[in-house]
Amino acid sequence: MDAPTPDTLLSIALGIGLAAAVGLRIFLPLLVASVAAATGQLELSPAFAWLASTPAIVMLAVATVLEILAYYVPGVDNLLDAIATPATVVAGAVVAAAVMTDLPPIVKWTTAVIAGGGVAGLTQGVTALLRAKSTAMTGGLGNSAVATGELGGAIVLAVLAIAAPVIAAGLVVLIIWLAVRVARRLLRAR
């Protein structure tokens, strides 16, 4: 097997960055990727060309707005975390596969599922723990601060993944390291 090219490594870094952003908000990184692809800023795998279509952008924009608003409703935010956790793993794998171009299908999907789905699931799991802790400590009143942080993180990470994939991948490594530390503390506090 040939050594991976720099473009291949960049597409993997891009996929991992977008997948991590999916762990914070499912639809927003997909919307960012769709708009970037529609404007020629992002190349998608041929099987995911539909993501750059106007109907996909409209659907993702509506879903993004609804998701953002729902996370500011106490009680609904915790319910969304329960629903979003498995969906995040799937969405992380899909967005990673969508941007991993020039890879054989077996390599693309293995990388997308393990790296993309894994990073998205880990990010979502830690934010769900953080929201549960916030709910327990503040009766849900502090959850809007958590939701705002997640939203800001999703925007920054999604845009950074497209503009500077290597930096985004480095940020993801830092986030994973911090997430593991936070998760350990939250679990110890129980």
MORANOR-V953875 format. One record per residue. N is the residue number from 0. NEAR is the number of other ideal C-beta (glycine too) atoms within 8 Angstrom. D_CENTER is the distance of its C-alpha to the mean C-alpha in Angstrom with 1 decimal. Layout:
BEGIN
n=[N	N]
near=[NEAR	NEAR]
d_center=[D_CENTER	D_CENTER]
END
This chain:
BEGIN
n=[0	1	2	3	4	5	6	7	8	9	10	11	12	13	14	15	16	17	18	19	20	21	22	23	24	25	26	27	28	29	30	31	32	33	34	35	36	37	38	39	40	41	42	43	44	45	46	47	48	49	50	51	52	53	54	55	56	57	58	59	60	61	62	63	64	65	66	67	68	69	70	71	72	73	74	75	76	77	78	79	80	81	82	83	84	85	86	87	88	89	90	91	92	93	94	95	96	97	98	99	100	101	102	103	104	105	106	107	108	109	110	111	112	113	114	115	116	117	118	119	120	121	122	123	124	125	126	127	128	129	130	131	132	133	134	135	136	137	138	139	140	141	142	143	144	145	146	147	148	149	150	151	152	153	154	155	156	157	158	159	160	161	162	163	164	165	166	167	168	169	170	171	172	173	174	175	176	177	178	179	180	181	182	183	184	185	186	187	188	189]
near=[1	3	3	6	7	5	8	11	9	10	14	12	13	15	18	16	17	19	18	17	16	18	15	14	14	12	10	16	17	13	13	14	17	13	9	10	14	10	6	5	6	10	5	13	11	5	4	10	10	6	12	10	9	6	6	11	13	8	8	12	9	8	11	12	8	8	13	12	8	10	14	8	8	8	7	9	15	12	8	11	13	8	8	11	12	7	9	15	13	9	12	18	15	11	16	17	14	12	15	15	9	6	10	5	6	6	8	12	10	8	14	15	10	8	13	19	15	11	15	17	13	11	16	16	11	11	13	12	12	11	13	10	10	13	13	6	6	9	4	11	7	10	15	8	8	12	12	8	8	12	13	8	10	14	10	8	17	15	9	12	17	13	5	7	12	8	8	16	11	8	11	13	8	8	10	11	8	8	11	8	8	11	11	8	8	11	8	6	6	4]
d_center=[30.0	29.6	27.6	24.2	24.6	22.8	21.2	19.8	18.5	16.9	15.2	13.9	12.8	11.1	9.3	8.3	7.2	5.1	3.7	3.8	2.8	1.6	3.9	5.6	6.2	6.1	8.4	8.2	6.1	8.3	11.1	10.9	11.0	13.8	15.8	15.6	16.9	19.5	20.8	21.1	18.7	16.6	18.0	16.7	18.2	21.1	20.0	17.0	19.3	19.3	15.9	17.9	20.5	21.6	21.2	17.6	16.9	19.1	17.6	14.0	15.6	17.4	14.6	12.6	15.8	16.7	13.5	13.9	17.6	17.4	15.6	18.8	21.1	22.3	22.3	20.0	17.0	18.0	18.5	15.1	13.7	16.0	15.1	11.3	11.3	12.6	10.9	7.4	9.0	10.4	7.7	5.8	9.5	10.4	8.3	9.3	12.8	13.0	13.1	15.1	18.5	21.9	21.1	23.2	21.5	22.0	20.3	17.4	16.7	17.5	15.1	12.3	13.0	13.8	11.5	8.4	9.0	10.4	7.9	5.3	8.6	10.0	7.7	8.3	11.8	12.6	11.7	13.7	16.5	16.5	16.9	19.6	21.4	21.3	22.7	25.4	26.4	26.4	26.9	23.7	24.9	22.5	19.4	19.2	18.9	15.9	14.4	15.3	13.8	10.3	10.8	12.2	9.6	6.8	9.8	11.0	8.2	7.6	11.4	12.2	10.4	12.7	15.6	15.8	13.7	15.8	15.5	11.7	12.1	14.8	12.8	10.3	13.6	14.9	12.1	12.6	16.3	16.3	14.2	16.9	19.6	18.5	18.1	21.6	23.1	21.8	23.1	26.3	26.9	27.2]
END
